[in-house]
Structure formats: C-alpha cells, structure tokens
Amino acid sequence: AFLGVMCLFSIGNMLLKYKRSSLPREIRSSWLGVVISFSAVFAGLIATIIDNPQYLQYFAVYFVATAFLILITLVRSRLLKILLFFTQIILRKFRRSRERVAQHISKAIQDINSQAIVFLASKDDPAYLNKAILYVRDNEQTNWIKIVHIYEDESLIPPNLQRNIEFLDHCYPKIRLDLITVHGTFSPATVDRLANVLNTPKNFMFIACPKDHLPHTIGDFGGVRMITHY
C-alpha cells in the first residue's frame, strides 16, 4: 500500500507538470527526477507483489470495499432518487406511509443538492465560466453555483461579467447561478471571510489554476480546489 501511494505521488507530480505547469510552487522537480523516482518505486512494488502475492489479495479486498463506499457517497443523490421511485411503487396501497417516506427522501435529496458551490472568477470570459459550470455539473451533486468576483476597484470589474452569467443562467435552467462581487484583495484572508459569510466549506470553493502573478500558493488558501485553467 505504501509503495502504491508513493507511485501515485509520482503520477500526481507528472500530471501537475503537464496540466498545471503555471501553478506557483516553491519546489519544482525535474521530469527526469520524477520519472526515475516513479520507476524505482514501481519496480519495488512489482518485486513485493512477486515475492508476496498474498499481499495483493488483501489489498484488493480493502480497495474494493473502500472504493464501494466512496462510490456510494458520490452517487448518493441518484441512489436516493432510485429509492424514492421504488418506494412509491411498493407503498402505492399505503398512501400515508408513501407520502411520509417520499417527504423524508425528498428532503434528503434537497439537502444534498442545495449545498452551494463557490467559484472564484477572475474574468468574464464565457468559455472560462462555462468550463467551470460544466465541471460542477459533471462532478458535484449540486444545482447551485455562486460565482464570486473579488475586486479592488469598481473600474476593474469585468464589464461583461454579469451579462455573461445571465446568459449562462438561461443556458442551464436546472442550475442556479448567482453573481456576487466583493470589494477587497484576493488573498487567503479574504477567502476565509467569504467561507464564513457564505457558510461554505473551503472544499466547496473552486478556483482556476493561478499563474505566477499571484503572490500566494494554492496551499495558502487552505482547501480551495483548482478545477480549470486561468
């Protein structure tokens, strides 16, 4: 398991180099060093499996169990909708019980879908905004996106930001899009205040991959997730 995790670290480093090369970071590893490290760890992993094949069986059992639990959390909204459908069929002769069960399941679905996602937008490019919306639609169980733009001066607010968001709001009728403009500097402290005011955990706050002009690393924002290019 340890060697497998170390392999994943190397793969993650490669993906960061390929997909997020502009991401500011204090330490940079060369491609050669990453490839050599991955090769050495992977060779050790293969040697361990050959020497002790029973380890692979134990790992497979734990992996399948863990993956199954994670999968349930990722599709719990769909599973609840399926449960609601079948309970309505099974309890069709018991009206009061059917309505009570439907009410509880519907509330659970609503609680899951009502968790707002915050996207910290820096510009009004419709392709950039649309890419963020598509990511949330395809990967998150919510129908509510708050697009937040932080500005230091009103003259610096992108002129087409509101109009483009209104257009995208019409394009995605099942998703609620809200525009929030915040006066201040883009910094970890401002993001902390936003998380408290909007009552949104930081792991539900998204940002585009920052470039070298940003004086902070992604780690400074304490859990904010990157989802697209700047």
Disulfide bonds with the S-S distance in Angstrom:
none
